[in-house]
Amino acid sequence: MGAMRVHHLNCGTMHPASQRLINGTGGLFAAATLVCHCLLVETEQSLILIDTGFGTRDAEEPVGLLGEKFLRLIRPVLDPRESALRQVIRLGYQPADVRHIVLTHLDPDHTGGISDFPWATVHLHAREHEAGMLRPTRGERCRYQPNQWAHGPVWSTYDETTVTTGSALRRYTSSLVCLRRSC
């Protein structure tokens, strides 16, 4: 296995209320600080993004993509310089080098940047994909922002069976598991 590098990226700063509950100190109604922690993994074949944070379109069209309620509650900074796209470029890569995106879930602070990489295959657990696409409950209709993926990404979904029996996702995530084992 060749050399691999992992870059830790802040792809979106947020300031929701209740610093004491979220950050563990400060005032109950003071603004907390959270970041969208994403990973950029360099492999021999391509770059892989694990989550995307907020994207450049979120900064351009915040109400249309994220909704007023989300903006009011989470108070994201939405600085385009924090987008994964801009950080990939600052690291000296071309955006097209990102060919795979692995999403942990479809919350807006994890998916906003997928439209910045429309050619990338987006890997996601099948149940999360179904919940995000169908949005059958009121909570899911509030939680998921389908405008963030209205560009029609190429989805590749997995369940417990396909991941453990050797799916395409396994090729791209096995190297990440290797990091923990110090391969």
N, C-alpha and C positions, 0 to 999 in steps of 0.2 A: 504494500500500500504506500502510495506517495505521500508527500508532506501535505498537511492540511492546516489551514488557519481559520480561527473563529474570531470574528469581530463582534463586539457588543455595541449595539446601537440604541440610542434614545430616539425613537421615531415619534415622539409626541409628548409634550409636557401638559399635565392637567392640574387644575386647582379646585377640586371639589371642596365643599364645606366639611367641617368637622376634623380639623387637624388632630385633635386629641384621639379620636377614634381611628383615624387612618394612619397617622404617623406616630401615635403613641405619646405625644407630648403636645403642649400648646392648648389653645382655647377650643372649646366645644364648637363654636361657630366661626373660628378662624379658618382661613383657607389652608387646605392641606396641599402637599405636592406629591404627585405621582408621575411616573414616566412609563411610556410604552417601550418596554425592553424587548428588543428584537435581536436576532442573531443573523449575521451574514457569514455563511460557511463557504470557504474556498475549497473546491475539490479539483482533481485533475481534469474533470470534464466541464465543470461550470461553477457558477455561484448558486447557492441555495439560500433563500431567505426563510427564516422561521419567524412567522408573523411579519406584518408590514407596518404596523402603526398607522398613523394618519398619513394620507397621501397629499400630493400637490393639489388635486381637485378638491379635497376637503377644505383646504385653505382658500381656494377660489370660490367655492359654492357651499359654505358651511351650513346654511339653513336647509338648502335643498338636499344635501347629502346626509347630514347628521340629524337634522330636526331641531326645532327650537327648545324642546324639553331637554334633550341631551346636552345642548350647548349651555343651557341655564344651570343644569345640575352638575355637570362635569367641568365646565369652564376650561376647555382645552385652549392652549396657546395658538395652535395651528400655524406655526412658523414653517414655511416651505423649506427652509434650510435644515429642519429636523426630519424631513421626509427621507425614506430609504433611498429613493431615487437620487436625491442630491448627495447623500452620504456615499453611495456606490461610486458616483462620479468623483467625489473628493478623494476617495481611496485609490483612484487611478484606473477604474474599470469602466467599461461601456455598459449602459443599461441592458443591452442585449445579452450580456454575459450571465444575467440572472435568468436561468431557464426553469427553475423550480421554486415554488413557494409552498412551504408546509405551514398550514394554519392550525393553531391549537384549538381555536373556536372562531365563531363569526361575529364577535362583538365589534362595534365600529372602530375601537382603538386598536384592533388587530388586523382589520381588513381594508382600511382606507387606501393603502398603498398598492393593492393588487391592480388597480387600473393604471398605475404607472408602469406596469410590466405586462401588457396585454398578451404577449406571446408566451408567457411562462405558464407551465402547467401548475394548477393549484391543487395541492393534495390536502385532503380533509377526511375526517371520520364520517362515515356514511350517515350516522344518526344526526350529527350536527348539520350536515348538508341538507338533509331532509327537513329538519326543524327550521333552518334558515330559509329554505325555498318555499315551504308550505306555510310557515308561520301560523299554525292552527290555533294557538292560544293568544289571549290578550297580551300576556307577558312577552311572548315571542314576537308579536307585532310591534311592541314597543322596543324590544331589545335589538332586533336585527334591522339593518338599514340596507335593503336590497338595491337602493340607488348606487351604493358603492360598488356593486358588481353588475350593474346594468350593461356594461360593455360586453358581457358574454364571455367570461373567462373559460378556459378549458379546465374543467373539473376532473379530478381523479379521486374517487372515493374508496374508502377502505373500511372494513370492519375487523373484528378480532380474528376472524378466520383468514382473511386475505393477507393481513399483516404477518401472521405467524407462519403461513405456508409459502412465503416467498414472492410477494408482489413487487411491482416496480418501485413502490415507495420504500421497500426494504433495502433496495440497492442504495438509495440516497440517504437513508437514515442509519444504516448499519455502521457507517463510518462515524456517526455521532455517538453511537453506543460504544464504539471502540475508544473514543476519547476518555470515557469514564473508566475503561479498563486499562488505559495507557498502552494501547497497541502500538 
